[in-house]
Amino acid sequence: MRTITFLGLCVAASIAANAQTSVVKEAEQKSKEGKYLDAISTIQPALTNPETSKMANTWYIPGKAGMEYYKEQYLNKTIGKTVDGAKMGHALIDGYNYLLTALPLDSVPDAKGKIKPKYSKEIVKLIKENYDHFNNAAVFLWDAQDYQGAYDAWAIVINSPSNPVLGANAPKAYPDSTMADIIFNQGLAAWQLDSIKMSLASFEKAIAIGYDKPQVYDYAISHAARLEDNDKVYALAEEAYKKFGSENPLYLQLMINGRIEKQQYEEAAKMLDDAIAVTPNDAQLYNIKGVLYESMKDNNKARELYLQAIQIDPTHAQAQYNYGRQLCTEAYEINDKAQESNMPNAEYQKLREEKLNPLFRQAAEHLEIALNADPDNHDVKTYLRNVYYNLGDEENLKRIENM
């Protein structure tokens, strides 16, 4: 049986380490020759070798090469040459990450306990010089539909100025207005990745530093709703309403929903009354107030308010649906009481002809208008199906069922 001596193992390890050191030198030479991608490819084995992976130079070489490759390709783009935006974008991002790995290794004490940084100043300089390009790279990656790459590039733009490892020479942050746009874009990239928590965090951060456009609130509200964070939904809606007023009725509706949920009915009613005083011909305000009174179990007042909304705007789908639904509810209640009282059949038939059927026919008119305005509303179809069933209208019943 053949054995490997301890000395043999040491020799093998020494040969392996020397081989990786040669790889580092070869990659360095290729980088100097402008063969940047070759340099990055060549040095890959050294990045995982126990010896060479602890050397700052091992990471500095591909870091600088990645940034030089990006600059080379960016120049080609400016003179009209075709470039691979995604590849150059990733080269810049990878270069940044390589350099950040090299930085702490460049400050490791030597055998005598002394710290002699060789690359640190150049590393920080490279990152600072290329800072503006990370935003460009993010756009290139976005255009290539590489949303993770775009998100990562924008993260570098956002985080580099405050990165403590870069020290006093870190790149200067953009003004808040510019940074807010970048953070908003990062939120859009996270959204494309379906990372709703990350996207919401970006939108909230953009709002915090002054992004002042309605869509950031709309997106943030929809994300908070997806995460079932109602408190955040209501808080964002309230902030948006203060800034944009009645620009989007959803904000006020959500604020009212929040107060209904907490049974703060008087406060909700006052908010609506104040809004109606400013815009008395806004059908949606009356519709929302109807929802409020329905939550308070005052169906008569709710029905009155839905009718007011319809009179202002006959095409208002929600008000038409709510009014039609309320008419159905009234009919159902009358019918239930009749059934519970064991009303004689002849008397019941008279009730149907004189009260129930007229209510159902009136409800059908309003529900059909709502369906025409909002053909995908499943709830409207459900009510219409019940209405036509109660009326014995087989033709319309089949039409709705086929829908």
C-alpha positions as CSV (number, residue, x, y, z in Angstrom):
1,M,0.0,0.0,0.0
2,R,1.4,3.4,-1.0
3,T,1.4,6.2,1.6
4,I,1.7,9.9,1.4
5,T,4.1,11.4,3.9
6,F,3.5,14.6,5.8
7,L,6.4,16.1,3.8
8,G,4.7,15.1,0.6
9,L,1.5,16.8,1.7
10,C,3.4,20.0,2.5
11,V,5.2,19.9,-0.9
12,A,1.8,19.4,-2.7
13,A,0.3,22.3,-0.8
14,S,3.3,24.5,-1.6
15,I,3.0,23.6,-5.3
16,A,-0.7,24.4,-5.3
17,A,-0.1,27.8,-3.6
18,N,2.7,28.6,-6.0
19,A,0.4,27.7,-8.9
20,Q,-2.3,30.1,-7.7
21,T,0.3,32.8,-7.2
22,S,1.3,32.4,-10.8
23,V,-2.4,32.7,-11.8
24,V,-2.6,36.0,-9.9
25,K,0.5,37.3,-11.8
26,E,-0.9,36.1,-15.1
27,A,-4.2,37.8,-14.5
28,E,-2.3,41.0,-13.5
29,Q,-0.4,40.9,-16.8
30,K,-3.5,40.4,-18.8
31,S,-5.1,43.4,-17.1
32,K,-2.1,45.6,-17.9
33,E,-2.5,44.5,-21.5
34,G,-6.1,45.6,-21.6
35,K,-7.5,42.1,-21.7
36,Y,-9.8,42.8,-18.8
37,L,-12.3,40.0,-19.2
38,D,-9.4,37.5,-19.7
39,A,-7.9,38.8,-16.5
40,I,-11.1,38.3,-14.5
41,S,-11.6,34.8,-15.9
42,T,-8.0,33.8,-15.3
43,I,-7.9,34.8,-11.7
44,Q,-11.1,32.9,-10.6
45,P,-9.3,29.9,-9.2
46,A,-7.2,32.1,-6.9
47,L,-10.3,33.6,-5.4
48,T,-11.2,30.4,-3.7
49,N,-7.7,29.2,-2.9
50,P,-7.0,29.3,0.9
51,E,-3.7,31.2,0.5
52,T,-4.3,33.6,-2.4
53,S,-7.9,34.5,-1.4
54,K,-6.4,36.2,1.7
55,M,-4.2,38.5,-0.5
56,A,-5.6,42.0,-1.3
57,N,-4.0,41.8,-4.8
58,T,-6.1,38.8,-5.7
59,W,-9.3,40.9,-5.4
60,Y,-7.8,44.2,-6.5
61,I,-6.9,42.9,-9.9
62,P,-10.4,41.7,-11.0
63,G,-11.9,44.7,-9.3
64,K,-9.9,47.2,-11.3
65,A,-10.2,45.1,-14.5
66,G,-14.0,45.1,-14.2
67,M,-14.1,48.9,-13.9
68,E,-11.7,49.3,-16.7
69,Y,-13.7,47.0,-18.9
70,Y,-16.9,49.0,-18.2
71,K,-15.1,52.3,-19.0
72,E,-13.8,50.8,-22.3
73,Q,-17.3,49.7,-23.3
74,Y,-18.9,52.9,-22.2
75,L,-16.5,54.9,-24.5
76,N,-17.4,52.5,-27.3
77,K,-21.1,53.2,-26.7
78,T,-20.6,57.0,-26.8
79,I,-19.0,56.7,-30.3
80,G,-21.9,54.6,-31.6
81,K,-20.5,51.1,-31.3
82,T,-22.7,48.2,-30.2
83,V,-22.1,47.1,-26.7
84,D,-23.6,44.5,-24.3
85,G,-25.2,46.8,-21.7
86,A,-25.9,43.9,-19.3
87,K,-22.3,42.5,-19.5
88,M,-20.7,45.9,-18.9
89,G,-23.1,46.6,-16.1
90,H,-22.3,43.4,-14.3
91,A,-18.5,44.0,-14.8
92,L,-18.9,47.3,-13.0
93,I,-20.9,45.8,-10.1
94,D,-18.6,42.8,-9.8
95,G,-15.6,45.1,-9.9
96,Y,-17.0,47.1,-7.0
97,N,-17.6,44.0,-5.0
98,Y,-14.1,42.7,-5.7
99,L,-12.6,46.0,-4.6
100,L,-14.6,46.1,-1.4
101,T,-13.3,42.6,-0.6
102,A,-9.7,43.7,-1.2
103,L,-10.0,46.8,1.0
104,P,-9.9,45.1,4.5
105,L,-7.3,42.6,3.3
106,D,-5.0,45.5,2.4
107,S,-5.0,46.5,6.0
108,V,-4.0,43.1,7.5
109,P,-0.8,43.4,9.7
110,D,2.3,41.8,8.3
111,A,4.5,39.3,10.2
112,K,6.0,42.2,12.2
113,G,2.5,43.5,13.1
114,K,2.7,46.5,10.9
115,I,0.0,47.7,8.5
116,K,1.3,48.8,5.1
117,P,-1.7,49.4,2.8
118,K,-0.7,49.1,-0.8
119,Y,-4.0,49.3,-2.7
120,S,-6.5,51.1,-0.4
121,K,-6.0,54.6,-1.7
122,E,-6.4,53.4,-5.3
123,I,-9.4,51.3,-4.4
124,V,-11.3,54.2,-2.9
125,K,-10.2,56.4,-5.8
126,L,-11.5,53.9,-8.4
127,I,-14.9,53.6,-6.6
128,K,-15.2,57.4,-6.4
129,E,-14.2,58.0,-10.0
130,N,-16.8,55.4,-11.2
131,Y,-19.6,56.5,-8.8
132,D,-21.7,58.2,-11.5
133,H,-21.4,55.2,-13.8
134,F,-23.3,52.9,-11.4
135,N,-26.5,54.8,-12.1
136,N,-25.8,54.4,-15.9
137,A,-25.1,50.7,-15.4
138,A,-28.4,50.3,-13.6
139,V,-30.2,51.9,-16.6
140,F,-28.4,49.5,-19.0
141,L,-29.4,46.5,-16.9
142,W,-33.0,47.7,-16.6
143,D,-33.2,48.1,-20.4
144,A,-31.8,44.5,-20.6
145,Q,-34.6,43.4,-18.2
146,D,-32.0,42.4,-15.7
147,Y,-33.9,43.8,-12.8
148,Q,-31.7,42.2,-10.1
149,G,-28.7,43.7,-11.7
150,A,-30.4,47.1,-11.9
151,Y,-31.4,46.9,-8.2
152,D,-27.9,46.0,-7.2
153,A,-26.3,48.9,-9.2
154,W,-28.8,51.4,-7.7
155,A,-28.0,50.0,-4.2
156,I,-24.3,50.9,-4.8
157,V,-25.3,54.4,-5.7
158,I,-27.5,54.7,-2.6
159,N,-25.1,53.1,-0.1
160,S,-21.6,54.1,-1.2
161,P,-21.6,57.6,0.2
162,S,-22.3,56.4,3.7
163,N,-20.2,53.2,3.5
164,P,-17.8,53.5,6.5
165,V,-15.1,51.4,4.9
166,L,-14.6,54.0,2.2
167,G,-13.9,56.6,4.8
168,A,-13.7,60.4,4.3
169,N,-12.9,59.9,0.6
170,A,-16.2,58.1,-0.1
171,P,-18.1,59.5,-3.1
172,K,-20.4,62.5,-2.3
173,A,-24.1,61.6,-2.3
174,Y,-26.4,63.2,-4.9
175,P,-28.9,65.8,-3.7
176,D,-31.9,64.4,-2.0
177,S,-34.1,65.1,-5.0
178,T,-31.9,63.1,-7.3
179,M,-31.4,60.3,-4.7
180,A,-35.1,60.1,-4.2
181,D,-35.6,59.4,-7.9
182,I,-32.9,56.7,-7.8
183,I,-34.4,55.0,-4.7
184,F,-37.8,55.1,-6.4
185,N,-36.3,53.4,-9.5
186,Q,-34.8,50.8,-7.2
187,G,-38.2,50.2,-5.8
188,L,-39.5,49.6,-9.3
189,A,-36.7,47.1,-10.0
190,A,-37.6,45.2,-6.8
191,W,-41.3,45.2,-7.9
192,Q,-40.3,43.6,-11.2
193,L,-38.6,40.9,-9.1
194,D,-41.8,40.5,-7.1
195,S,-39.9,41.4,-4.0
196,I,-42.8,43.4,-2.5
197,K,-41.2,44.0,0.9
198,M,-38.0,45.4,-0.7
199,S,-40.0,47.4,-3.1
200,L,-42.2,48.9,-0.4
201,A,-39.1,49.7,1.7
202,S,-37.6,51.6,-1.3
203,F,-40.8,53.6,-1.9
204,E,-41.0,54.5,1.8
205,K,-37.4,55.6,1.8
206,A,-38.0,57.7,-1.4
207,I,-41.0,59.4,0.3
208,A,-38.9,60.1,3.4
209,I,-36.3,62.1,1.5
210,G,-38.8,64.0,-0.6
211,Y,-40.0,62.0,-3.6
212,D,-43.2,64.0,-4.1
213,K,-45.2,62.4,-6.8
214,P,-48.6,60.6,-6.4
215,Q,-47.5,57.3,-8.0
216,V,-45.0,56.6,-5.2
217,Y,-47.9,56.7,-2.7
218,D,-50.1,54.6,-5.0
219,Y,-47.5,51.9,-5.4
220,A,-46.6,52.0,-1.7
221,I,-50.3,51.7,-0.7
222,S,-50.8,48.8,-3.1
223,H,-47.8,47.0,-1.8
224,A,-48.8,47.5,1.9
225,A,-52.2,46.1,0.9
226,R,-50.6,43.0,-0.6
227,L,-48.7,42.5,2.6
228,E,-51.9,43.0,4.5
229,D,-50.5,45.8,6.6
230,N,-53.6,47.9,6.9
231,D,-52.1,50.3,9.4
232,K,-49.5,51.2,6.9
233,V,-52.1,51.5,4.1
234,Y,-54.1,54.0,6.1
235,A,-51.0,56.0,7.2
236,L,-49.8,56.3,3.6
237,A,-53.2,57.3,2.4
238,E,-53.5,60.0,5.0
239,E,-50.1,61.4,4.1
240,A,-51.0,61.3,0.4
241,Y,-54.3,63.0,1.0
242,K,-52.6,65.9,2.9
243,K,-50.3,66.4,-0.1
244,F,-52.7,65.8,-3.1
245,G,-56.1,66.3,-1.6
246,S,-58.9,65.1,-3.8
247,E,-56.6,64.3,-6.7
248,N,-57.3,60.6,-6.1
249,P,-60.5,59.7,-4.2
250,L,-58.9,56.4,-3.1
251,Y,-56.9,58.2,-0.4
252,L,-60.0,59.6,1.3
253,Q,-61.7,56.3,0.9
254,L,-58.9,54.4,2.6
255,M,-58.8,57.0,5.4
256,I,-62.5,56.4,6.0
257,N,-62.0,52.7,5.9
258,G,-59.3,53.0,8.6
259,R,-61.7,54.9,10.8
260,I,-64.6,52.5,10.1
261,E,-62.3,49.6,11.1
262,K,-61.6,51.4,14.4
263,Q,-65.3,52.4,14.7
264,Q,-64.4,56.1,14.7
265,Y,-67.6,56.9,12.9
266,E,-68.0,60.5,14.0
267,E,-64.5,61.4,12.9
268,A,-65.1,59.7,9.5
269,A,-68.4,61.5,9.0
270,K,-66.8,64.9,9.8
271,M,-64.0,64.2,7.3
272,L,-66.5,63.4,4.6
273,D,-68.7,66.4,5.4
274,D,-65.6,68.7,5.2
275,A,-64.7,67.1,1.8
276,I,-68.3,67.5,0.5
277,A,-68.3,71.2,1.6
278,V,-65.3,71.7,-0.7
279,T,-66.5,69.6,-3.7
280,P,-70.3,69.2,-3.3
281,N,-70.7,67.6,-6.7
282,D,-68.3,64.7,-6.2
283,A,-70.4,61.5,-6.5
284,Q,-67.6,59.4,-4.9
285,L,-67.8,61.3,-1.7
286,Y,-71.5,60.5,-1.3
287,N,-70.8,56.9,-2.2
288,I,-68.1,56.7,0.5
289,K,-70.5,58.3,3.0
290,G,-73.1,55.7,2.1
291,V,-70.5,53.0,2.9
292,L,-69.9,54.7,6.2
293,Y,-73.6,54.7,7.2
294,E,-74.0,51.2,6.0
295,S,-71.2,50.2,8.4
296,M,-73.2,52.0,11.1
297,K,-76.2,49.8,10.3
298,D,-78.2,52.7,9.0
299,N,-79.2,51.2,5.6
300,N,-81.9,53.8,4.9
301,K,-79.4,56.7,5.2
302,A,-76.9,54.7,3.2
303,R,-79.4,54.1,0.4
304,E,-80.2,57.8,0.4
305,L,-76.6,58.7,-0.1
306,Y,-76.0,56.2,-2.8
307,L,-79.0,57.7,-4.7
308,Q,-77.5,61.2,-4.3
309,A,-74.2,59.9,-5.8
310,I,-76.2,58.4,-8.8
311,Q,-78.1,61.7,-9.3
312,I,-74.8,63.5,-9.5
313,D,-73.1,60.9,-11.8
314,P,-75.4,58.3,-13.3
315,T,-72.4,56.4,-14.6
316,H,-70.8,55.9,-11.2
317,A,-70.4,52.2,-11.1
318,Q,-69.8,51.8,-7.4
319,A,-72.8,53.9,-6.4
320,Q,-75.1,52.1,-8.9
321,Y,-73.9,48.7,-7.5
322,N,-74.3,49.8,-3.9
323,Y,-77.8,51.2,-4.5
324,G,-78.9,48.1,-6.4
325,R,-77.4,45.9,-3.7
326,Q,-79.3,47.8,-1.1
327,L,-82.6,47.4,-3.0
328,C,-81.9,43.7,-3.1
329,T,-81.2,43.7,0.7
330,E,-84.5,45.4,1.3
331,A,-86.3,42.8,-0.8
332,Y,-84.5,39.9,0.9
333,E,-85.5,41.3,4.4
334,I,-89.2,41.6,3.4
335,N,-89.2,38.1,1.9
336,D,-87.5,36.6,5.1
337,K,-90.1,38.3,7.3
338,A,-92.9,36.9,5.1
339,Q,-91.5,33.4,5.2
340,E,-91.0,33.5,9.0
341,S,-94.6,34.6,9.5
342,N,-96.0,31.6,7.6
343,M,-97.9,34.1,5.4
344,P,-100.7,32.4,3.3
345,N,-99.6,31.7,-0.3
346,A,-102.1,34.0,-1.9
347,E,-101.1,36.9,0.4
348,Y,-97.4,36.1,-0.3
349,Q,-98.0,36.1,-4.1
350,K,-99.6,39.5,-3.7
351,L,-96.6,40.7,-1.7
352,R,-94.3,39.5,-4.5
353,E,-96.2,41.4,-7.2
354,E,-96.6,44.6,-5.2
355,K,-93.3,44.9,-3.3
356,L,-90.7,42.3,-4.0
357,N,-90.7,42.2,-7.8
358,P,-90.7,46.0,-8.2
359,L,-87.7,46.2,-5.9
360,F,-85.9,43.5,-7.9
361,R,-86.7,45.1,-11.2
362,Q,-85.5,48.5,-9.9
363,A,-82.3,46.8,-8.5
364,A,-81.7,45.1,-11.9
365,E,-81.7,48.5,-13.7
366,H,-79.0,49.9,-11.4
367,L,-77.0,46.7,-11.4
368,E,-77.0,46.5,-15.2
369,I,-75.6,50.0,-15.3
370,A,-72.9,49.0,-12.8
371,L,-72.1,45.9,-14.9
372,N,-71.9,47.9,-18.1
373,A,-69.4,50.3,-16.4
374,D,-67.4,47.5,-14.8
375,P,-67.9,44.2,-16.7
376,D,-65.4,42.3,-14.6
377,N,-67.2,42.9,-11.3
378,H,-68.1,39.4,-10.1
379,D,-70.2,40.7,-7.2
380,V,-72.5,42.6,-9.6
381,K,-73.0,39.5,-11.6
382,T,-73.8,37.5,-8.5
383,Y,-76.5,40.0,-7.4
384,L,-77.9,40.1,-11.0
385,R,-78.1,36.4,-11.1
386,N,-80.1,36.3,-7.9
387,V,-82.4,39.2,-9.1
388,Y,-83.3,37.4,-12.3
389,Y,-83.7,34.1,-10.5
390,N,-86.2,35.8,-8.2
391,L,-88.0,37.5,-11.1
392,G,-88.2,34.2,-13.0
393,D,-86.5,35.9,-15.9
394,E,-84.8,32.9,-17.6
395,E,-83.4,34.8,-20.6
396,N,-81.5,37.3,-18.5
397,L,-80.6,34.6,-15.9
398,K,-78.9,32.5,-18.7
399,R,-77.1,35.7,-20.1
400,I,-75.6,36.5,-16.7
401,E,-74.7,32.8,-16.0
402,N,-72.9,32.6,-19.4
403,M,-70.9,35.7,-18.4
